[in-house]
Amino acid sequence: MLVIKIVGGILLLLVLIALIANFHRWIERKYRFDFFGEKLFATAFVSNVLLYFGHSWYIDAIKDNGDELNGVLLMVFGAVGTLYIIYQNIKKSAFFPGLLISCIQLPLFVLGSFYGAIMLIGVFAALGSAKPVYTINQDQ
């Protein structure tokens, strides 16, 4: 039964990826703009990081009876980045298609940012792993 669940999950993931790829091609042909491009993804990544750390900073400041303004400012900057993405989508298409594209695009960018950050940490961990040190002329 577990194997069927795993295979079903993998098939569902492949179908979702195919649907997203077809939607991306259709949107790109219709509006001649790459809504899932690197610039908007980088903006979403930075916005998500600012929102996450701003929220963490705000909660820690409330617990420690500290200054909450720093966390609020980070969250505002993250929200401005997210609003910029929505603005770009509406500007490159019409109002309602831009909102629809944003409703599909932003959750995908959040997931991509989360898993991208994990992969980035993994790459840095693999590249920065400790190597053995050999001593050649050691006095005994």
C-alpha positions in Angstrom: 0.0 0.0 0.0 2.9 2.4 0.8 4.4 1.8 -2.6 1.0 2.7 -4.3 0.9 6.0 -2.2 4.5 6.9 -3.2 3.9 6.1 -6.9 0.6 8.1 -6.8 2.3 11.0 -5.2 5.1 11.0 -7.8 2.5 10.8 -10.6 0.5 13.7 -9.1 3.6 15.8 -8.8 4.5 15.0 -12.5 1.0 16.0 -13.6 1.2 19.2 -11.6 4.5 20.0 -13.2 3.2 19.4 -16.7 0.1 21.6 -16.0 2.3 24.4 -14.7 4.6 24.1 -17.7 1.7 24.2 -20.1 0.2 27.2 -18.3 3.6 29.0 -18.4 3.9 28.4 -22.2 0.3 29.6 -22.8 0.8 32.7 -20.7 4.1 33.5 -22.3 2.6 33.2 -25.8 -0.4 35.2 -25.0 1.2 38.2 -23.1 4.8 38.0 -24.4 6.2 38.2 -20.9 7.9 35.6 -18.8 5.8 35.6 -15.6 7.9 32.8 -14.1 11.2 34.4 -14.9 14.3 34.8 -12.9 13.8 38.5 -12.0 10.4 38.0 -10.5 11.5 34.8 -8.8 14.5 36.6 -7.2 12.2 39.4 -6.1 9.9 36.8 -4.6 12.8 35.0 -2.9 14.0 38.2 -1.3 10.5 39.2 -0.3 9.8 35.8 1.3 13.1 36.0 3.2 12.2 39.5 4.5 8.7 38.4 5.5 10.0 35.3 7.3 12.8 37.0 9.2 10.7 40.1 9.9 8.0 37.9 11.4 10.6 36.0 13.5 12.2 39.3 14.7 8.7 40.7 15.6 7.7 37.6 17.6 11.1 37.6 19.4 10.8 41.3 20.2 7.3 40.8 21.7 8.6 37.9 23.8 11.6 39.9 25.1 9.7 43.1 25.4 12.0 44.7 22.8 11.6 46.9 19.8 9.0 45.5 17.4 9.6 48.1 14.7 12.6 46.3 13.1 10.5 43.2 12.4 7.6 45.3 11.2 9.9 47.2 8.8 11.3 43.9 7.4 7.8 42.6 6.9 6.7 45.9 5.2 9.7 45.7 2.8 8.8 42.0 2.0 5.2 43.0 1.4 6.3 45.8 -0.9 8.3 43.3 -2.9 5.3 41.0 -3.2 3.1 43.9 -4.2 5.7 44.8 -6.9 5.3 41.3 -8.3 1.5 41.7 -8.4 1.9 45.1 -10.0 4.2 43.7 -12.7 1.8 40.9 -13.5 -1.2 43.4 -13.8 0.9 45.8 -15.9 2.0 43.2 -18.3 -1.5 41.7 -18.7 -4.9 43.0 -17.7 -6.3 43.4 -14.2 -8.1 40.1 -13.6 -5.6 37.9 -15.6 -2.8 39.6 -13.6 -4.5 38.8 -10.3 -5.1 35.2 -11.5 -1.5 34.8 -12.6 -0.4 36.2 -9.2 -2.6 33.8 -7.3 -0.9 30.9 -9.2 2.6 32.4 -9.3 3.1 33.5 -5.7 2.5 30.2 -4.0 4.8 28.5 -6.5 7.5 31.1 -5.8 7.1 30.6 -2.1 7.6 26.8 -2.5 10.5 27.4 -4.9 12.1 29.9 -2.4 11.8 27.5 0.4 13.2 24.5 -1.4 15.8 26.7 -3.2 17.0 28.0 0.2 17.4 24.4 1.5 19.3 23.4 -1.7 21.5 26.4 -1.4 22.3 25.5 2.2 23.1 22.0 1.1 25.4 23.2 -1.6 27.3 25.4 0.8 27.5 22.6 3.3 28.9 20.2 0.7 31.4 22.7 -0.6 32.5 23.9 2.8 32.8 20.5 4.5 35.8 20.0 6.7 38.7 18.2 5.0 41.3 16.1 6.8 44.5 17.9 7.8 47.7 16.1 7.5 50.8 17.1 9.4 54.1 16.3 7.6 56.8 17.4 9.9 55.6 16.8 13.4 58.0 16.6 16.3 57.5 13.5 18.4 
